[in-house]
Amino acid sequence: MGLMDNVKAKLAPARDKVSDLAQKHGGKVQHSLDKAAKAVDERTKGKYSDKIHAGTDKAKGAMDRLAHKEGPETGDAATPTRPEGPPPAS
C-alpha cells in the first residue's frame, strides 16, 4: 500500500463528514458566499467585480461537488478523470 493510499484511507471519514455538513448547510454557505462577495465588491467599488464573481462561482461549485459526493474517488463514472477539450499542442 503506497503513501497516497494510506492518506486517502485516513482522510475518507473526514471527507464523508464534510460532505454531510455540505449537504445539510449548503444553502447557508452559499448565501454567506454571496453576502461576502457583495460586501467585498462594494468596498472595492466594483473594481474587481469579475474576479470576485468568478471566485464565488468556483467556491459554490466546490460546495456542490462536496454535497453531492461527486468525483472519481467515490466511483462516479459520469465525472471525467481528465480535463475535457482538445489535447495540448506539442
C-alpha positions as CSV (number, residue, x, y, z in Angstrom):
1,M,0.0,0.0,0.0
2,G,1.5,3.3,-1.1
3,L,1.6,6.6,0.7
4,M,-1.3,8.0,-1.2
5,D,-3.4,5.0,-0.4
6,N,-2.7,5.5,3.3
7,V,-3.5,9.2,3.1
8,K,-6.8,8.5,1.2
9,A,-7.8,5.8,3.7
10,K,-7.2,8.1,6.7
11,L,-9.0,11.1,5.2
12,A,-12.1,9.2,4.0
13,P,-14.0,9.6,7.3
14,A,-13.2,13.4,7.3
15,R,-14.3,13.7,3.7
16,D,-17.6,11.9,4.5
17,K,-18.3,14.2,7.4
18,V,-17.5,17.3,5.3
19,S,-19.8,16.0,2.6
20,D,-22.6,15.5,5.1
21,L,-22.2,19.0,6.5
22,A,-22.2,20.4,3.0
23,Q,-25.5,18.7,2.3
24,K,-27.1,20.0,5.5
25,H,-25.8,23.5,5.4
26,G,-25.1,24.1,1.7
27,G,-27.8,26.8,1.3
28,K,-26.4,28.8,4.3
29,V,-22.9,28.6,3.0
30,Q,-23.9,29.7,-0.5
31,H,-25.9,32.6,0.9
32,S,-22.9,33.6,3.0
33,L,-20.6,33.5,0.0
34,D,-23.0,35.8,-1.9
35,K,-23.1,38.2,1.1
36,A,-19.3,38.3,1.4
37,A,-18.9,38.7,-2.3
38,K,-21.3,41.7,-2.3
39,A,-19.5,43.3,0.7
40,V,-16.1,42.9,-1.0
41,D,-17.4,44.2,-4.3
42,E,-18.9,47.3,-2.6
43,R,-15.7,48.0,-0.7
44,T,-13.6,47.8,-3.9
45,K,-16.2,49.9,-5.7
46,G,-16.7,47.2,-8.4
47,K,-13.0,47.3,-9.5
48,Y,-12.6,43.6,-9.1
49,S,-16.2,42.6,-9.7
50,D,-15.4,40.0,-12.4
51,K,-12.7,38.3,-10.2
52,I,-15.0,38.3,-7.2
53,H,-17.8,36.7,-9.1
54,A,-15.5,34.1,-10.7
55,G,-14.2,33.1,-7.2
56,T,-17.6,32.9,-5.8
57,D,-18.8,30.7,-8.6
58,K,-15.8,28.4,-8.1
59,A,-16.5,28.2,-4.3
60,K,-20.2,27.4,-5.0
61,G,-19.1,24.7,-7.5
62,A,-16.8,23.2,-4.9
63,M,-19.7,23.2,-2.3
64,D,-22.0,21.4,-4.8
65,R,-19.3,18.8,-5.5
66,L,-18.9,18.2,-1.8
67,A,-22.6,18.0,-1.2
68,H,-23.2,15.5,-4.0
69,K,-20.1,13.4,-3.3
70,E,-19.1,13.5,-6.9
71,G,-15.7,12.5,-8.2
72,P,-13.5,9.6,-9.2
73,E,-12.8,8.7,-5.6
74,T,-16.4,7.9,-4.9
75,G,-16.9,5.8,-8.1
76,D,-19.0,8.3,-10.1
77,A,-18.4,7.1,-13.6
78,A,-20.0,10.3,-15.1
79,T,-17.3,12.5,-13.8
80,P,-14.3,12.8,-16.2
81,T,-10.9,12.0,-14.7
82,R,-9.1,14.4,-17.0
83,P,-9.9,17.8,-18.3
84,E,-12.1,18.0,-21.4
85,G,-11.2,19.6,-24.6
86,P,-8.6,19.1,-27.3
87,P,-5.2,17.7,-26.3
88,P,-2.5,20.3,-25.9
89,A,-0.5,21.1,-29.0
90,S,3.1,20.0,-28.9
